[in-house]
Amino acid sequence: MALDQGTVAVALINGQMTVVRGSRSHSRRDRVLDVDIFSHFGNGLFVSDSSSRARIFSKDIHAIFPSSDPFRLHDRGMFELPSKAYSEFKELSDLQQSRMDALWASATGKLRARMR
């Protein structure tokens, strides 16, 4: 996946879906991407993390939003997604949470079975 500087995407970071923005341009061959991280604040708003720069693997990008989408950058590092992009983020986030819940249920079920 090519990620240009300023392009907004959804990525899996530390087990959670989050919004990232390319901090420099990358080609399709790049395996590691430099991004700025934005944490979910609510209702389509995202805030820049204190440790907002990261290097992530390109395989951790789950969606790249078109540059034509009307993203708004507010004061103090606040970032707002348009409603369609926010819906896609929520869908990916809910799917990831379902996977983590299933993994947790499986692990605790196996542990309980061992303790009997």
C-alpha positions as CSV (number, residue, x, y, z in Angstrom):
1,M,0.0,0.0,0.0
2,A,1.3,3.4,-0.9
3,L,0.9,6.0,1.8
4,D,1.6,9.6,0.9
5,Q,2.5,12.4,3.3
6,G,-0.7,13.7,4.8
7,T,-2.8,10.7,3.7
8,V,-5.2,9.5,6.4
9,A,-5.6,5.8,7.2
10,V,-6.9,3.3,9.8
11,A,-4.2,1.1,11.3
12,L,-3.9,-1.5,14.0
13,I,-1.5,-0.2,16.6
14,N,-0.9,-2.1,19.9
15,G,-4.0,-4.2,19.3
16,Q,-6.3,-1.2,18.7
17,M,-7.6,0.4,15.6
18,T,-6.5,4.0,15.4
19,V,-6.3,6.8,12.8
20,V,-2.9,7.6,11.4
21,R,-1.6,10.2,8.9
22,G,1.5,9.6,6.7
23,S,4.3,11.8,8.0
24,R,6.2,11.3,4.7
25,S,5.5,9.7,1.4
26,H,6.0,6.0,1.0
27,S,6.0,3.7,-2.0
28,R,4.1,0.4,-2.4
29,R,7.4,-1.5,-1.7
30,D,8.0,0.1,1.7
31,R,7.4,-2.4,4.4
32,V,7.7,0.1,7.3
33,L,5.7,3.4,7.3
34,D,6.3,6.6,9.2
35,V,3.0,7.9,10.6
36,D,1.5,10.4,13.0
37,I,-0.9,8.7,15.5
38,F,-4.3,10.1,16.5
39,S,-6.3,8.6,19.4
40,H,-10.1,8.4,19.3
41,F,-11.7,11.2,21.3
42,G,-15.3,10.6,20.3
43,N,-17.9,11.4,17.6
44,G,-15.4,11.5,14.8
45,L,-12.8,13.5,16.7
46,F,-9.2,12.3,17.2
47,V,-6.4,13.9,19.2
48,S,-2.7,13.7,18.6
49,D,-0.9,11.4,21.0
50,S,2.0,12.7,23.1
51,S,4.1,10.1,21.4
52,S,2.4,10.8,18.1
53,R,5.2,9.6,15.7
54,A,5.5,5.9,15.0
55,R,6.9,3.4,12.5
56,I,4.5,0.7,11.7
57,F,4.4,-2.2,9.2
58,S,2.5,-1.6,6.0
59,K,0.4,-4.8,6.7
60,D,-1.1,-3.0,9.8
61,I,-2.9,-0.5,7.5
62,H,-6.5,-1.6,7.2
63,A,-8.0,1.3,5.2
64,I,-6.7,4.4,3.4
65,F,-9.1,7.2,3.0
66,P,-9.1,9.2,-0.3
67,S,-7.4,12.5,-0.2
68,S,-10.6,14.1,-1.6
69,D,-12.4,13.4,1.7
70,P,-12.9,16.7,3.7
71,F,-10.8,16.0,6.8
72,R,-10.6,18.9,9.2
73,L,-7.6,19.6,11.4
74,H,-8.6,21.7,14.5
75,D,-6.4,23.6,16.9
76,R,-4.1,21.7,19.3
77,G,-3.8,18.6,17.3
78,M,-7.6,17.7,17.0
79,F,-8.5,15.9,13.8
80,E,-12.1,15.3,12.6
81,L,-13.1,12.5,10.2
82,P,-16.1,13.0,7.8
83,S,-19.1,10.8,8.7
84,K,-18.5,8.1,6.1
85,A,-14.8,7.7,7.1
86,Y,-15.8,7.7,10.8
87,S,-18.3,4.9,10.1
88,E,-15.6,2.8,8.4
89,F,-13.3,3.4,11.3
90,K,-16.0,2.3,13.8
91,E,-16.7,-0.8,11.8
92,L,-13.1,-1.8,11.7
93,S,-12.7,-1.0,15.4
94,D,-15.8,-3.0,16.4
95,L,-14.5,-6.0,14.3
96,Q,-11.2,-5.8,16.1
97,Q,-12.8,-5.6,19.5
98,S,-15.0,-8.7,18.6
99,R,-11.8,-10.6,17.7
100,M,-10.1,-9.6,21.0
101,D,-13.2,-10.6,23.0
102,A,-13.3,-14.0,21.3
103,L,-9.6,-14.5,21.9
104,W,-10.1,-13.6,25.6
105,A,-13.1,-15.9,26.0
106,S,-11.1,-18.7,24.5
107,A,-8.1,-18.2,26.7
108,T,-10.1,-17.9,29.9
109,G,-12.2,-20.9,29.0
110,K,-9.0,-23.0,28.5
111,L,-7.6,-21.8,31.8
112,R,-10.8,-22.6,33.6
113,A,-10.8,-26.1,32.1
114,R,-7.2,-26.7,33.4
115,M,-8.1,-25.6,36.9
116,R,-10.9,-28.2,37.2
